[in-house]
């Protein structure tokens, strides 16, 4: 069945944007193609919406907000729970779509759908638990009350590396809080975003177009019960990004902007948001250290590193970016890593044998080539991999003798390259780890309990993984510090990003 889904993925009718419960084309009849990173073939086309249509979607979301916020948290929770059930029911189809437009392996795509669904499930439980407070008053005749209310229309700009889970992590708490949503997914991977909606089954049957597979993919938000205008998906090309982003950040009816992407773009969006004093959440770039101390279980550290470094072909913001290995175990760990990496097959994500899929596009592969060239010229050694395979494929690579003067030491790699750095003392490792303006994720492996307590307190990052390479879960807050942004997604803290506190002083 999965094969049939893949073969029909170029005709899933996800060729329209989703606004106010309707599927629409561009007013100017413009569209852009979506490439499969593995084959470099167009798998679908979506509308390049005009600024007027983006503005219209905001107005419609605002009109829907007044009704949606009045629905009880318990009822909103029921709707989100139905959405979760539909995602799980259709996870293979949704995963196949991710693999088509993003390139990651089917195993990873399935994991992403399950992760995204877990956020919807989590916030379905948080929706009925939005509680205010009664404060102690300094005077008997006054009652001091605090109510939590939804912000309003929230705009989301999401990246291509987690085209489904990243949306669920943002939209889930917003909807649970009572906000309405305008989503601008990456132009590289908009199909997974559109797959979170459903076209009217009755009308489509009347038209007789691709009945079975269209509905198989598009049976989520509307079937779950989300009213029109509450969840809107805008499709915009690269040429439109700047204008659309600016409009979302400056529009007076947008109450909140949540962005995941590069620090460079985040700064631009924050500048726009300052004009309207918008509430914002920013998940920006990372440069995660992965420290292996002498007391570490090397097999466990190796397994954690492989999971952290090579997931999505190394294209995640929380990937291990700088791998710091103590001098006493450096040679042994490098040998183990080289052996492990040498056994990782490279290929299309829909091949069950594949461990490393393609990079998202040719520019990404060009960047990895440039980083490796710079490193080798400055003294680094490629001990495994290092070769580009076609337009977008790259061998998993181990790079040794990395030093601070190399670009790969300073920059977010976003590719399947493990760069090893040798250190001698705990203090040196912590200093190297913190010597970056970024502060998203960090990792270290140790079995020394006293060292664990020291190091976890010394790392200047929003998240720390101790003897664990995969730390993201719906139950925990996800967020960074410094140039990696601010605000939290997931956990009991995530819904607070979409609520404001209204203080009421009642004189009796």
N, C-alpha and C positions, 0 to 999 in steps of 0.2 A: 504493500500500500504506500509506503514511503516513497518508493520509486515513482509511482503514479503521481504522487503529490509534486515531486520535484519536476517531472516532465511537464506538468501543467502550470508550473509556477510563473511562466511567462504570460499566462492568460488568466490571471486570477481576478481580473477586473478591478484591481487596486490602482486604477488609472485616474482616480479623482480625489480631490481633497474632501474633507469631512467637516462641514460647518452646519451648526444648528440642526443636526440630525439628518442632513441631506448630503448627497454626493455631488460635487460640483466641478466644473471645468474652469479654466482660466477665462476671464472675460476677453482676453486678447488671443485666445486659442493657442497659447504658447505652452510648451511642455518640455521636459528634459528627461533623458534616459538614465536608467539605473544599471550599472555594470556589475556583472558577477566578477569579483576580483580574481578568481581562478582562471576563468576562460576569457575574460575581457570582452564578453558578449553582453549586449543589452538584454536584460531580462524583463524590463517593463518601462513604461513612461508615465510620468505624473505631471499634473498641471503646475505651471509656474505662475502662481497667483499674483494678481496686481496689488498694489498698495491699497487701493480702494476695497478690495475683497478682504484684506487683512484687517483693515479698519472696521469693515462690516462685521467680521467675526467677533471683534472685541465688543461692539455694541450689542450683538446678539447674546454674547456670554454675560454681559452686564444685565440685560433684560431677564435672563434666566436665573441670575443670582438671587433675586428677591424671593423667588419661589423655592429654590433649592435650599437656601439657608434655613427656611421655615420648616423643612422636613425634619423630623426628629432624628437625633443621632442614631437611635436604634434602627430606624428604617433605612438610613443611609448605610449603616453597617450591614443590613440584610442585602442591600443591592451590591455592595462591594464583595460580600461573601459569594453571591451568585457569579460575579465576575471572576473571582478566584476559581470557582468550580469549573467554569467554562474554559479558562486558561489550562487547567490541568487536564480536562477532558480532551482538549485539542492540542496538547503540548507537542506531539510529533509533527503535526502540520506547521505549527508556529515555528518550531525548531528548524524544520526544513527550509522555511522562508529566510530565517536568519542566516543559515549556511549559504543560501543562494546570494544574498546581497552583501553579507559581511565577510564570508569566507571561512569562518571558524568551523571546527569539526562538529559533526552532528552530536557527539557526546557533550561537547562544550555548549552547544546551542540548547540541548535539552536541559543542561544544568542551569543555563541562563533563564529559560522559561520558568523553571521551578523556583529559582531565586526571585524573579520578578513577581510570580504568583504569591510567594511567601510574604512580600510586602503588602500586597492587596489584602491577603488574609489577616496580617497583623493589624492593619489599620481598620479593617472591618470590626475588629474587637475594640480598638481605641475610640471609634466614633461614639459609642454610647457612654463613654467615660470622660467626657469633657466637663470637668467640674470647676466651679468658681470657688469663692471663699467668703467667709464672714470674719471680719477683722474686729479686734478688740477696740472699742471706742473710748476716747478720753472723756466723753460726756454721756451721761445716762440718756439724754433725750435724742441722741444721734445713733443711727445704725450705719455701719460702714460695710458695704458690700462690693465684691469684685465678681464681674461676669466675664466669661471668655466668649468672644464672638468671632466669626470668620472674617477674614480680611476683605474679601471681594473677589474680583477677577484676578487670577494668577496666570502669568505667562511663563512658559518653560522652553528653554533652548537646550536640546539634548544632543549628545555626540553619537558617533557611528559605532564605537567599539562595544557598547552594550545597548543595541537598538530597541530592546524590549524591556529589560530589567531596569534600565536607567529611567525610563518613562514611568514604570510602575512605582518606583521608589519616590518619585516626585508627585505624581498625580494622586497616588493612594492617600497620603495624608491630607492633601488639599481637599479632595472630595469628602473625606471623612470629617474634616473640619467644617464643611459647608460652603467651600469656595467653588467657583466655576473655573474652568481651565481652557487656556489657549496654548496649544502645543506646536512648536516649530522644531520638528526633528531634523537631524542632519540630512543634507541633500544627498549624501552617499547611501543612506539606509532608511528611506521614508516608508518602505513597504511594511516593515514590522510595526511601525506606528499606526498605519492605516488598518492593520490587521487587528487592532484593538477596538474596532468599531464594527457595526453590522448594518448592511443595507436592508431595506424592507423586503422581507421574503415574498410577500404576496405580489408586490409590484414586479419583482424580478421573475417570478414564475410566469406572470402575464407576458413579459417580454421574451421569456424562453431563452435567456442567455446563461450558458455555463452554470446551470442551477446547482449541481451537487458540490462542485469544488469551490465555487464562489462563496456559498454559504458555509462550507466547511471551514474556510479561513475567517470569514467575516461574521462571526456570531458571538461577539463579546459584549461591548458596552451597552448597546441597545437591548440585546436579549437579556442582559442582566437587569435592565430597568432604568438606566440613566436617561433622564428626560432630555429632549432636544436642547442644544445650546450649552449644556453643562460640560461636555467634553468635546473639544474641537481640534482638528488636526490640519495644520497649514503646510502645504508643500511649496517650497520656494527654491529656486536655483542658486548656484554660487553667486551669480551676478546680482541677485536680489537680496542676498544675506545682509549686507550693510544697511540698506534702507529699511528692511523689515525689522532687523534688530534694533535700530534706532527708534522706529515707531513703537515697538513694544515697550521700550524703556522710557519713552517720553509721553506716552498716551495717558491722559488724565484719568481714564477709567481703569487702568491697570494698577492694582494695589501691590503686587509682589512680582519680582523677577527671580527665577531660579535658573542658574546656568551651570553647566558642566562643560569644561573645555580648557583651552590654554590660558595661562596667566595673561598673555598679551591681549587676547580678545576680552578676557574678563575685565581688564583695566579700562578698555574702551567702553564696554557696557556700563561699568560703574560710573564713568564720566557722564554718559547719557542719563543714567538713573538719578544722578545728583540734581538734574534740572527739575525733576518732579518729586524729589525726596522719596524715592521708592524704597520699600523694604526689600532687601535682597538676600539671596543665599548664593554663594560662589564656591563651587568645587573646582579648583584650578590645578595647575601642574604639580608634579611630584618628582622627587629624586630619592627614592627609598633606599636606605642602607639595609643590608642584610649581613649581620655580624655573626661570625662563628667563633666562639671562644674555645679554648683547649679542652674544657670539660664537657663539651657538647657531644651528644650521640651523633656521630657522623652520618650514619645511615638515615637517621631521622632528619638531620639537617639537609642532607642531599635530597630526600624526598620532598621536604618543604620548599627547598629552593626551586626544584623542577616545577612544582605546582605554581609557585609565585611568579617565577621568571618567564615561563614559556606558555602560560595560559593566553589564549587569543594571539598566539605567535608573538608574545611579548608586548602587545599593544594595549596595556591597561595602565591607568594612572597610579595603581598601587603595586605594580611590578617591582621586584627586586632590581634596583638600578645599579647600585654599587655594592659588590659582594666583598666584604671585609673578612679575611681569614687570618687567624693567628699564625705567626711564623712557624710554630712548632708542628702544626698540622697542615700547613699550606700545601706542601708537595703531595701529601696523601689525598687531600680533598680534591686538588686539581686533577689528580689521576682518576679518582672515582667519578668526578663530574665529566671528564673527557669521555670515559667509557659509556656513561649513561647517555650523553648527548649524541654520541656516535650511533646509537641504536634507535634514534627517533626518526621515523619516516616522514618525508615531506611530500605533500600532495594536496589535491582538492579536498575540501572539507567533507564532501559527501562520500569519500572513500573510507570505509571502516578502518582501514589500516593506517590512516594518516594520524600523526601526532602534531605536526606543524603545518597549518594551512597557509594560504597566501597572505601577504600584507594587503592593506586595504586598497592601495593603488600604486602606480608606478613611482610617484613622487616619494612615497614612503620607502620603497626599496632603494631609490636613489640616495635618500638621506642615510640609510644604513651603510651603503657603500662608501659614502663620504666620511662618515664617522670612523669606519674601519681604516680607511686610507690615512686619515689624519693620525690615528692611534699608532699604526705601524710605522709611519714616518718618524714618529717621536719615540719609538723604542718598544712598543707593545709587541707581543707575540701571539699569533693565532695558533692555538694548540688543537683546535677542533673546528670543523666547518669553515665558515668564512666565505663561501661562494654563493653568488647570486645564480638562481636557476630560473631563467626566463624573465618575463616582465615584472612579476610581483612576488615570486617565491625566493626565499632565502634560507640557506642551511642554518640550523641551530648552531651557534658559534660560542666557543670559549676563548676569551681574550685575557691573556696574562700580562703581568708587569705594567698595569695601568697606573698612570701618574697624574697629578693635579693639572698639569699643563695640557692635557688632552681634552678635546671637546667632549668625548664620551664620558669623562669623569664629571663634567659640569652640567651636561644637558640630559634631559629625559630621552632615553634611547628609543623607546616605542618600537622595538623589534626583537628578534630572537637572539640577542647577544648577551652573554653572561661575562661581565668584566670583573676580573679578580684583582683585589688590592691586598697587599700584605701589611699586617700591623704587629706590634710587639707587646704593647701593654693595653690594659683596659682603658686607661686615660686617653691614649692615642686613638683607640677605636671610637670612643665617644666624641672626641674632638673632630675626627674625620667625618663621622656621621652627621654632626651638627653643622659642618662647614658648608652649608647651602642655604639659600634664601627660602627654600621650600620646606614644608613641614606637614606632609600628608601622612603617609604610612611609613613604618619602620619595623624591623624584625631583628631578633637576635636569638641565638641558641646557646644555652648554658645549663649545666646541672648543679651549679654552685648557687645555693639559695641566697646567700648574702649578696653575691654579685648580681643576681636577678633583681633584688630590691634596689640596689644602687643604680644599675643601668636603666631600668624602666623609669626611674625618676629623673635621670640625667638627659634622656633623649627629648629633644624639642620637636615633637611631632604630635599630631592629633590622635594618632592610633599607633599602638605598639603590639606586635605579635611576638609572644614569647614561646619558643619551641613550636611555632605554628606558622605556616606560610599562607594560609587562606583564612582571613579574619572577617570578611564581610558576611553579615547575617542580619535579618530583619529585626532581631531583638536588640541589636547594639547600635549606638550612634555612629554614623559615618561622617567624618569631617576633618578638616585640617586647620593649620595655623600658618602664620607668616604669609608668603606668597602663594600658598596653597588654598587660601580663601578662608571662609567663615560660614557658620551655619551648620546644622546637622540634619542628616536624613536617616530615617529608620528609628526604631526604638520608641520609648515613651516620649522622648524629647522631640522627635520629628514632627509631630502634629502641632507642637507649640509654634513652629515656624509659620503657621498659617492662621494663627489666632492673635487677636489683640485683647488686652485686658481693659475692660470698662469699669472704672471705679464709680460707685454710686454712694453719695452721702444722703441719708434719709433722716430728716428730722421728724421725730414723732411727738 
